[in-house]
Amino acid sequence: MSAATRPGLALAVSLLAGVALTAPHPARAEATPPTENKLPLEELRTFTGVLDAVKQDYVESVKDKDLLENAIRGMLSNLDPHSAFLDAEAFQDLQVGTSGEFGGLGIEVGQEDGFIKVIAPIDDTPAAKAGIRPGDLIIRLNDTSVKGMTLSDAIQKMRGKPNTAITLTIIREGIKKPLKLKLVREVIQVKSVKSRLLEPGFGYLRVTQFQAKTAQSLQQDLQTLEQQNKAPLKGLVLDLRNNPGGVLNGAVDVADDFLDDGVIVETKGRGNGSDQSYKATPGDLLKSAPIVVLVNGGSASASEIVAGALQDHHRALILGERTFGKGSVQTILPLGNGTAVKLTTARYYTPKGRSIQAAGIEPDIKLKPLKVGADENSESDFIKEADLTGHLRNDRSDKPEPPPTEPPAPGSTSPPDPAKLPAPESDLAQNDYQLYEALNLLKGMTLLHNRKSG
């Protein structure tokens, strides 16, 4: 579905702090502004008085431009963590970010208690390779404390020329001492969709971030998976873990790929054009084949829209951990001089009217990431009925009976047969237990789906 077919998309919005599309401010229709929109003359007198005092009496001369920009930053920073003033450089960086290529560390962040909080590292970037996790608190950038630093200033310090290094000092829950991680900046080229066959009939799609063309990439990857499978997929795992969000259009289009009708998401705010309802169009790419969606605490914003829509329409089962809980919409308002305001203008709601703000999406099946390993002391050579002397033969089977099992010697264990073990990289139970369980769940859903349709 193209964005042009959906009402209200002239007002491009972003759901990810740090990635946004530009949009004009919608014109107000009122001839006379309501009382709450009238200029606060008394407060403005106070403001101009302070401005004049600084200009006249501050110990050093300060440019008017710097004073006013800092005043704007302060005004917006006290609204919510996602509203901000964007100078010319920051505004350009945000526009570049939507194209899927930008410089830096590959980390999506917000602000909490004066520190920088990690929402999610992006796959295959310096942040992910260094082991940064959702929920980490960044307290220092090189030798500079982030306490009191604006979010935009912190982001600017983390960005820089490729191949230059920066040291992040972070606090992680469960670890007493701060961790120091040295990262080398790279040009971040985000491939928003990755895919592979987990096994014949069952596909895996990972969406790392929602960009304008993510749905198009997803459709191409689905076609590739079906070509590799040489048949339509029986089921799909959609992995949204550590997906920090992105543009609203991308999330709506991805959800639409798996829905035939109904509301995907609604946005509600105070300004003209803020109230929108985005609906699905006919055409489920999987033709009702079962879906399991993987989420965790790093799944935020646009990824929560997709998970919430598929959950409310009973189109997929959600497995994992409660999501981040960013349920607000940011609109970029250009100011005409190369700068812009990123302003929270609406809240979004799932098809059943749920607000995700600060609550997140609760998975249908809660499962924390676990590490599993083989139990070397387990005994797998059990005595079977066929091993018993004089056992009754099966009179309904043409298959030959299996040979009797040789009981193990006392105190010994049977070593595993290497030929029967999966390769380490394909052993989901050990490498990714949540994905392993998602595949098992998907198989069960497929069996049930086939029995109902048969």
C-alpha positions, -999 to 999 in steps of 0.1 A, spaced: 0 0 0 14 34 -9 14 62 16 -5 84 -8 -36 62 -5 -39 67 33 -55 99 46 -36 123 67 -1 112 57 7 147 44 15 153 80 45 131 82 52 120 118 79 101 136 77 77 165 114 73 171 135 98 190 163 107 166 146 97 134 119 118 118 104 132 86 98 168 80 63 181 79 46 216 77 27 228 106 -10 224 100 -28 257 96 -52 266 124 -87 274 113 -98 296 143 -102 333 135 -99 342 172 -75 321 193 -91 304 223 -83 318 257 -57 292 265 -38 302 233 -36 339 240 -1 353 246 9 354 283 18 391 284 29 392 320 52 362 316 67 376 284 75 408 302 94 387 328 112 369 300 123 401 282 134 415 315 157 385 321 169 387 285 177 423 289 195 417 323 217 390 308 226 412 277 234 442 299 250 428 331 262 392 325 300 390 331 306 380 294 289 390 262 265 365 249 250 364 214 213 370 211 210 339 189 226 317 216 204 332 243 172 326 224 180 291 212 189 281 247 157 295 260 138 275 234 157 244 243 148 248 279 111 254 271 109 222 251 131 200 273 106 204 302 77 191 282 86 154 277 117 134 268 110 135 230 103 171 223 133 192 214 147 221 194 168 210 164 195 233 152 205 232 115 230 203 120 206 182 142 177 188 117 199 176 88 210 145 108 174 135 115 165 138 78 195 117 68 185 91 95 153 83 77 173 72 46 188 43 65 224 56 65 241 79 90 272 82 111 277 73 147 274 44 171 241 28 161 223 34 194 188 48 200 186 67 233 162 87 255 167 107 287 159 96 322 167 114 355 193 136 338 212 106 323 210 91 288 190 58 287 196 32 260 164 23 242 180 -2 219 213 -8 200 208 -13 163 220 -47 149 255 -49 134 266 -15 147 294 -6 171 269 -3 199 256 -38 194 290 -53 189 302 -37 222 274 -54 241 253 -23 250 219 -34 261 184 -18 264 180 -1 298 217 8 302 223 43 316 251 63 300 266 86 326 298 98 309 309 104 273 347 102 274 355 123 305 324 144 303 294 138 326 260 138 308 243 151 339 225 183 329 233 177 292 205 179 267 196 148 248 205 165 215 239 176 228 246 140 240 237 126 206 259 151 189 288 141 211 283 104 203 283 111 166 315 120 148 338 110 120 341 73 111 370 55 127 372 79 157 368 64 192 346 73 221 344 58 256 310 53 272 306 49 309 274 30 317 255 18 346 238 -16 342 212 -31 365 226 -60 384 263 -48 381 277 -29 410 305 -10 392 301 12 361 312 -3 329 336 15 304 331 6 268 353 19 240 334 22 207 347 32 172 323 52 152 312 39 118 290 50 90 258 32 100 240 16 71 208 1 85 193 -28 66 159 -27 82 148 -63 73 167 -95 76 154 -130 68 161 -167 67 144 -201 68 145 -216 103 136 -249 88 115 -261 58 82 -243 59 90 -218 87 104 -184 80 121 -157 101 119 -120 95 137 -95 117 129 -58 114 156 -38 130 140 -3 125 110 11 106 120 32 76 98 45 48 106 15 26 107 -12 53 74 -27 41 87 -30 5 119 -47 18 98 -71 39 76 -80 9 108 -88 -11 123 -109 17 90 -129 20 91 -137 -17 127 -148 -14 118 -171 16 90 -187 -4 113 -193 -33 139 -209 -10 111 -230 5 97 -238 -29 62 -235 -14 42 -210 6 53 -206 42 35 -226 69 43 -199 95 65 -169 103 84 -156 133 85 -117 132 113 -105 154 109 -70 167 133 -73 197 154 -43 203 136 -25 175 135 12 187 108 23 162 109 46 132 85 64 110 48 58 114 43 50 77 67 21 79 49 5 109 14 9 94 25 -6 61 42 -36 78 11 -43 99 -11 -39 68 10 -67 51 -5 -92 75 -40 -78 79 -70 -78 56 -91 -51 72 -97 -31 104 -79 -3 123 -42 -6 126 -36 24 149 -52 57 158 -36 89 168 -53 116 190 -40 150 199 -50 187 202 -39 202 169 -57 200 135 -47 169 117 -36 151 149 -66 128 150 -60 101 125 -72 65 119 -50 42 98 -68 12 84 -57 -20 67 -64 -28 31 -72 -63 17 -43 -86 11 -26 -107 38 8 -117 24 8 -149 45 -28 -158 37 -37 -164 74 -6 -186 81 3 -184 118 26 -156 131 46 -154 163 60 -119 171 91 -116 194 94 -85 216 114 -73 245 121 -41 265 140 -27 236 109 -29 213 96 7 212 72 30 195 66 19 159 74 -18 168 48 -15 195 22 -3 170 28 -34 149 28 -58 178 -4 -41 193 -22 -42 160 -15 -79 153 -23 -88 189 -56 -69 190 -67 -85 157 -57 -119 170 -35 -122 139 -4 -132 159 8 -144 193 32 -121 210 61 -138 229 88 -123 250 90 -95 275 69 -63 281 79 -36 255 93 -2 261 61 18 263 66 48 240 31 57 228 35 92 216 38 108 181 64 134 173 59 159 145 88 178 129 79 215 125 104 234 103 110 270 114 122 282 80 158 290 88 172 255 87 161 247 122 130 228 134 111 218 165 104 182 172 72 183 192 50 156 207 17 162 191 -4 131 198 -8 98 215 -14 66 196 -38 38 204 -41 2 194 -72 -10 175 -89 -18 208 -82 17 221 -53 7 244 -27 34 251 8 20 252 23 51 267 45 41 298 26 7 298 40 -11 268 26 -42 251 22 -72 274 31 -104 255 6 -132 253 34 -156 265 60 -141 288 95 -155 283 128 -140 294 160 -148 274 176 -179 289 208 -198 283 204 -235 280 229 -263 277 230 -301 274 228 -320 306 258 -343 305 245 -364 333 211 -371 318 202 -406 309 186 -410 274 188 -447 269 155 -458 285 142 -493 284 112 -495 260 83 -520 259 99 -536 228 130 -545 250 109 -566 274 111 -604 269 79 -619 255 63 -585 247 32 -584 226 38 -576 189 21 -547 172 -6 -563 149 -14 -530 131 20 -520 119 39 -531 88 71 -515 101 98 -538 115 103 -536 153 133 -516 164 162 -537 178 163 -540 216 181 -513 234 214 -522 252 211 -510 288 240 -488 298 266 -501 322 261 -490 358 275 -455 364 281 -448 327 265 -422 304 259 -424 267 279 -399 248 259 -379 222 263 -389 186 280 -359 169 264 -368 135 229 -363 150 237 -330 167 229 -297 149 257 -273 141 263 -248 168 251 -219 147 218 -236 140 212 -248 175 184 -223 184 179 -237 219 215 -227 229 219 -196 208 185 -180 210 161 -197 234 133 -172 228 134 -179 190 136 -216 197 104 -214 217 88 -192 191 95 -218 165 80 -246 187 49 -224 193 46 -217 156 47 -254 148 19 -260 173 -2 -231 159 4 -246 124 -9 -280 134 -40 -265 150 -45 -242 119 -43 -272 96 -67 -293 116 -93 -265 117 -90 -259 79 -89 -296 72 
